[in-house]
Amino acid sequence: KLTASDGAAHHRFGFSVSVSSFGSSGDSVVVVGTHGDNYAGAWAGSAYVFRVAADGTTTQTAKLTASDGAAQYRFGYSVSVSSVGSSGTTVAVVGANGDNNRGSWSGSAYVFRVAADGTTTQTAKLTASDAAADDQFGQSVSVASFGSSGDAMAVVGAFKDNDRGTHSGSAYVFRVASDGTATQMAKMTASNGATSDEFGKSVSMTITDSQGSALAFAGAYRADPGGKSDAGSAYAFVLPVDQKCQECEVGYRSNGIECVNVDECARPALNNCHANAICTDTQGSFTCACKQGFQGDGNTCTDVNECASPSLNNCHANAGCTNTVGSYTCACNFGFSGDGLSCSGWNYLKSTCGPKFLEKDINNNPRVGTGAQLNIIQRTGTYFSVDIGGTCLQDRGQCTGGDPPTFTTCSASADDQQFELTSNRELKSKDTSCCFDISGGCSGSSLLFYSCDGANKQNQQFEFVSSNT
């Protein structure tokens, strides 16, 4: 039974294991992952190396940690080990799918050489050439050495990669030289990969000749073969020894078998489209086009001021246009109501008493009756003047009802010709702060001025309407 020499609660020793035998003696090397180890912060992770003799006795020979380990890396989430010849030297690969070197949960894997005496050396850190946040590269690992040189081939799963849809998944193949240098040889994806397949959740590799040709497998446990939801699939890839010499043209990548198109639009890092542009993938390339409301070549996009010309907006002739980033808004001008695309004028000032409208009698005095069209003239702030037939309503400076309002020659600066509708819908004078009042209550027709009575007096309430029907 194997346990860690410094094991502790929640370390999760045994979450991943791998074993490889060597020589004819029957001795083996075992690597055990402990991704919950907190040696460098919570969930930093570690792995332990054991030598298992032919007689079954075991000795812990090393503890592996990442040279740049940190909290949440989950180093040891996956492990794989392969013996090199009969000397007892092994190459181990340890996955750290929580590494954030290329974004949160982008992931990584670490390569170690473990000598027969237990001496360990980290020789390489593996990351995907197109790594991105949430790929979880290092979710699964497998390594296989070949020949007596100490060279090895490794495959690393990134089951949350989005090349063929969100979380379709992928796996990467690396050649690890005896001196520890590592080169990415290929990227594998399923030929019929789809969203949520999670290809690369599990991987395995074996060497098929002494030159390093390999057979690799990748599991996609959530694939839907034959339309069967989450039935799962596994894919096999043949990796010829000369795979390292294969080069794909710009815009394409190797999947281990052939060069396939790269979707540069799937990741902002692969294209130079502006934030306000739409990226469209093409075979071997991509195009950028500014979004509606912006102008430019797609690499640079600037806001279009739709309000600069009536041909660029559909605001009503009696509405104001306000430019916004990528768009605009329309609002009806003072004296008009509507949504800004359609605006109707405030043609009448109606009393809430009933079908009574502000008009003027034959003596040029204001009253309420069948109604007369108004010309609403905006002044300062919320104040406006009321023009009927070329003369403007005037308050005469009274607030007692003894001197009714009248109509007179319009003057833009005269306070006694400026009014506002209060929140209580009272027609209030700027000059006297008094309100119109229908004499005799709602049954009357003459207009006088009294102190504003708030919302309690219906015959002091008015509203603008566009029709008197």
Order of alpha helices (4+ residues) and beta strands (2+ residues): beta-beta-beta-beta-beta-beta-beta-beta-beta-beta-beta-beta-beta-beta-beta-beta-beta-beta-beta-beta-beta-beta-beta-beta-beta-beta-beta-beta-beta-beta-beta-beta-beta-beta-beta-beta-beta
